[in-house]
């Protein structure tokens, strides 16, 4: 029984913290709002690669994000990256791909923004 309780609590961990507010995207254009919602849903379901892809696509639209949306996106990418890194170290292949996506995208995007 204790193992079942630990397993239940172990599975509930992860996903975005309460520091990340989706309300910043409530008034966003439909495509931006959809990418955010897709990323958050994937992350909550531990589909790290899907979440990373959505967030990186959203980062590609950085010019259309408000400062608050950009801050929330950066916070989400940071938290997702840490969680995916931990899962990758435990053998989660999707998490390995997510870490690669987040790392590679950050390098390319920062060069493209100049």
C-alpha contacts under 8 A as a table, 3 or more apart, distances in Angstrom:
res1	aa1	res2	aa2	distance
1	X	4	X	5.10
1	X	5	X	6.39
2	X	5	X	5.08
2	X	6	X	6.16
3	X	6	X	5.05
3	X	7	X	5.97
4	X	7	X	5.00
4	X	8	X	6.06
5	X	8	X	5.08
5	X	9	X	6.27
6	X	9	X	5.21
6	X	10	X	5.85
7	X	10	X	4.88
7	X	11	X	6.11
8	X	11	X	5.35
8	X	12	X	6.40
9	X	12	X	5.10
9	X	13	X	6.59
10	X	13	X	5.60
11	X	14	X	7.76
14	X	44	X	7.04
14	X	46	X	7.58
14	X	83	X	6.87
15	X	40	X	7.85
15	X	43	X	5.51
15	X	44	X	4.56
15	X	45	X	7.67
15	X	46	X	7.19
15	X	80	X	7.46
15	X	83	X	7.92
16	X	19	X	7.85
16	X	20	X	6.51
16	X	40	X	7.42
16	X	43	X	7.37
16	X	44	X	7.07
16	X	76	X	6.85
16	X	79	X	6.99
16	X	80	X	7.37
17	X	20	X	5.91
17	X	79	X	7.96
18	X	21	X	7.07
20	X	72	X	5.97
20	X	75	X	6.80
20	X	76	X	6.61
21	X	24	X	6.32
21	X	72	X	6.70
22	X	25	X	5.64
22	X	26	X	7.09
22	X	72	X	7.76
23	X	26	X	5.10
24	X	27	X	7.25
24	X	28	X	7.76
24	X	68	X	6.36
24	X	69	X	5.52
24	X	72	X	7.51
25	X	28	X	4.92
25	X	32	X	7.71
25	X	33	X	5.67
25	X	36	X	7.42
25	X	69	X	6.47
26	X	33	X	7.00
27	X	33	X	7.92
28	X	32	X	6.04
28	X	33	X	5.49
28	X	65	X	7.91
29	X	32	X	5.41
29	X	33	X	6.10
30	X	33	X	5.10
30	X	34	X	5.96
31	X	34	X	5.09
31	X	35	X	6.27
32	X	35	X	5.25
32	X	36	X	6.29
32	X	58	X	6.49
32	X	61	X	7.71
33	X	36	X	5.15
33	X	37	X	6.11
34	X	37	X	5.08
34	X	38	X	5.93
35	X	38	X	5.07
35	X	39	X	6.07
35	X	54	X	5.44
35	X	55	X	6.99
35	X	57	X	7.35
35	X	58	X	6.14
36	X	39	X	5.17
36	X	40	X	6.17
36	X	54	X	6.90
36	X	55	X	6.77
36	X	58	X	7.06
37	X	40	X	5.15
37	X	41	X	6.01
38	X	41	X	5.22
38	X	42	X	6.06
38	X	51	X	7.02
38	X	54	X	6.51
39	X	42	X	5.21
39	X	43	X	6.08
39	X	50	X	6.71
39	X	51	X	4.06
39	X	52	X	6.93
39	X	53	X	7.61
39	X	54	X	4.95
39	X	55	X	5.94
40	X	43	X	5.09
40	X	44	X	6.15
40	X	51	X	6.55
41	X	44	X	5.17
41	X	45	X	6.30
41	X	51	X	7.60
42	X	45	X	5.10
42	X	46	X	6.25
42	X	47	X	4.89
42	X	48	X	6.67
42	X	50	X	5.91
42	X	51	X	5.03
43	X	46	X	4.93
43	X	47	X	5.48
43	X	48	X	5.60
43	X	50	X	7.64
43	X	51	X	5.23
43	X	80	X	7.38
44	X	47	X	7.52
47	X	50	X	5.61
47	X	51	X	6.32
47	X	94	X	6.96
47	X	95	X	7.78
48	X	51	X	5.07
48	X	52	X	6.05
48	X	80	X	7.54
48	X	84	X	6.29
48	X	94	X	5.97
48	X	95	X	5.28
48	X	97	X	7.97
48	X	98	X	5.54
49	X	52	X	5.07
49	X	53	X	6.10
49	X	94	X	5.35
49	X	95	X	6.15
49	X	97	X	5.82
49	X	98	X	4.22
49	X	99	X	8.00
49	X	101	X	7.60
50	X	53	X	5.14
50	X	54	X	6.22
50	X	98	X	7.67
51	X	54	X	5.19
51	X	55	X	6.18
51	X	98	X	7.73
52	X	55	X	5.15
52	X	56	X	6.02
52	X	77	X	7.42
52	X	80	X	7.60
52	X	98	X	5.42
52	X	99	X	7.88
52	X	101	X	6.47
52	X	102	X	6.20
53	X	56	X	5.16
53	X	57	X	6.09
53	X	98	X	7.57
53	X	101	X	7.00
54	X	57	X	5.11
54	X	58	X	6.15
55	X	58	X	4.92
55	X	59	X	6.12
55	X	73	X	7.08
55	X	77	X	6.89
56	X	59	X	4.88
56	X	60	X	6.38
56	X	101	X	7.83
56	X	102	X	7.07
56	X	105	X	6.60
57	X	60	X	5.06
57	X	61	X	6.97
58	X	61	X	5.23
58	X	62	X	6.84
59	X	62	X	5.00
59	X	73	X	7.58
60	X	63	X	7.96
60	X	109	X	7.59
61	X	64	X	5.66
61	X	65	X	6.86
62	X	65	X	5.17
62	X	70	X	6.92
65	X	68	X	7.88
65	X	69	X	5.64
65	X	70	X	5.86
66	X	69	X	5.10
66	X	70	X	6.16
67	X	70	X	5.08
67	X	71	X	6.16
68	X	71	X	5.05
68	X	72	X	6.20
69	X	72	X	5.07
69	X	73	X	6.06
70	X	73	X	5.06
70	X	74	X	6.15
71	X	74	X	5.15
71	X	75	X	6.15
72	X	75	X	5.07
72	X	76	X	6.04
73	X	76	X	5.02
73	X	77	X	6.08
74	X	77	X	5.10
74	X	78	X	6.12
75	X	78	X	5.14
75	X	79	X	6.20
76	X	79	X	5.22
76	X	80	X	5.88
77	X	80	X	5.07
77	X	81	X	5.86
77	X	102	X	7.46
78	X	81	X	5.12
78	X	82	X	6.36
79	X	82	X	5.20
79	X	83	X	6.22
80	X	83	X	5.11
80	X	84	X	5.85
81	X	84	X	5.11
81	X	85	X	5.93
81	X	98	X	7.55
81	X	99	X	6.02
81	X	102	X	6.89
82	X	85	X	5.11
82	X	86	X	6.35
83	X	86	X	5.21
83	X	87	X	6.30
84	X	87	X	4.98
84	X	88	X	5.87
84	X	95	X	4.77
84	X	96	X	7.10
84	X	98	X	6.60
84	X	99	X	6.24
85	X	88	X	4.96
85	X	89	X	6.24
85	X	95	X	6.68
85	X	96	X	7.08
85	X	99	X	6.23
86	X	89	X	5.22
86	X	90	X	6.67
87	X	90	X	5.06
87	X	91	X	6.62
87	X	92	X	5.54
87	X	95	X	5.89
87	X	96	X	7.88
88	X	91	X	5.11
88	X	92	X	4.80
88	X	93	X	6.49
88	X	94	X	7.66
88	X	95	X	4.89
88	X	96	X	4.87
88	X	99	X	7.92
89	X	92	X	7.32
91	X	96	X	7.96
92	X	95	X	5.26
92	X	96	X	6.47
93	X	96	X	5.04
93	X	97	X	6.43
94	X	97	X	5.11
94	X	98	X	6.18
95	X	98	X	4.86
95	X	99	X	6.18
96	X	99	X	5.26
96	X	100	X	6.33
97	X	100	X	5.07
97	X	101	X	6.09
98	X	101	X	4.97
98	X	102	X	6.07
99	X	102	X	5.16
99	X	103	X	6.02
100	X	103	X	5.20
100	X	104	X	5.84
101	X	104	X	5.29
101	X	105	X	5.76
102	X	105	X	5.24
102	X	106	X	6.09
103	X	106	X	5.30
103	X	107	X	6.53
104	X	107	X	5.30
104	X	108	X	6.34
105	X	108	X	5.18
105	X	109	X	5.78
106	X	109	X	5.26
106	X	110	X	6.07
107	X	110	X	5.60
107	X	111	X	6.54
108	X	111	X	5.31
108	X	112	X	6.18
109	X	112	X	4.97
109	X	113	X	6.09
110	X	113	X	5.27
110	X	114	X	7.07
111	X	114	X	5.88
